[in-house]
Amino acid sequence: MIQISFRYGGEIVAVIIRGNELLFHNTSSLMTTPIDGLKLNKSGVIKEFPELKDDEEWKKKSIKKFKDHIKSLDGETNKMNYIKEDLKKYGYVPLYFQRAGHRPKKFKD
């Protein structure tokens, strides 16, 4: 298990990677949710997947594509690097990562 902490605006958000499972935790609301429970912005999804523009099931299909991509990555470290780089594009600032309960380490960027 790897946990990545990000700063987004005034909030701290954590992404927990357990094998192929991703959980998102907001420290201000203390809510943890899988990707299926996240609110997605349709225009953001269309930037990534233009073919879903006129699809009524755009949210469901974009989540499936994301999950399939995560499953295709080898190991939790590669998944962590992908999540870190992907969220940086949307204004998330990576702070720390923590493996299997060890001490958190700062990202070296």
N, C-alpha and C positions, 0 to 999 in steps of 0.2 A: 504494500500500500504506500502511495505517495500523496502527500497533501501539498498543494501549491497555494500560497497566499498572494493576493493582488490588492492593490489600492485602486479604487475606482471612485473618483470624486472624493467624497468624505467617508466612504464606506470601505470596509475590508471584506473581501470576498475570497472564499477558499474553494478550490476544486480538489476533490478527493478522487484518486484513481485507484481502483481495486480491480486488477485484471482488465477486463473489457468494460467494466462498469464505471461510469462517471457520476459523481454527485456534486452538486453546487450548494455551498453553504454561505449564507449572508450573516455576518456576525452581528449586525445591528438588529435584525429581526429574529435571529436565532432559528431561521428556517433552513432546512436541508431538503433539497429536491433533486430527483434525477432529471436528465435533460428533457424528458417528456413533460415535466411540470413547469418548464421555463416559459416566460412570455417571449415570443419571437417577433421581431419587427419584419413585416413582409417585404419592405423595400430592401432591407439588409439581406434577407434570404434570396431575393431576386438578383442582387449583385453577385452572390456566390453561385446561384443556380438559375440562370436566366430562363431555362426551359420550364420552370415552374410558374412563370408569370400569370398565365391564365388557368392554372390548375386549381380546382376547388380544394384539393387535399394538399396544398403546398406545405403546410406545417408538418403534417404526418410524413410526407415524402422527404422533406429536408432533414428531419430528425433521423429517418432511416438511413439516408445517405451519410450523415455525420457518424452515426453508430457503425456503419459498415466501414468507413474510413478508419475509425479508431481501432476496430477489430483487425484491420489489415496491417497496422503498425506493429512492429516487433518489440515486445517488452515495455514495461511501465516507463522507463527512462525516455524512450522515443516518443511515447504518448505524452509525457510531461513536456518535452521540448516542443512538440507540435501545438499543444494547448497554449503554452507560454507565448509562442510566436504568433499564433492566431489571435489571441486576445489582445496582444500589444497593438494590433492594427486598429482595435476599437477603443483605445484609450485606457486599457487596463495596464497598470504598472506592476510588473512582477517584483515581489519583495523577498519571499523565502520559499524554500521547499523543505519538506520533512519526510524522511523515509522510515516507515515501520516504527514510528514512535521514538526515533532517535532525535537528537537535538536539531532544531531548525538551522538551515544554512542559508546565507544570503546568496542571491544570484550574482554571478560575476559578469556584468554587462558593461 
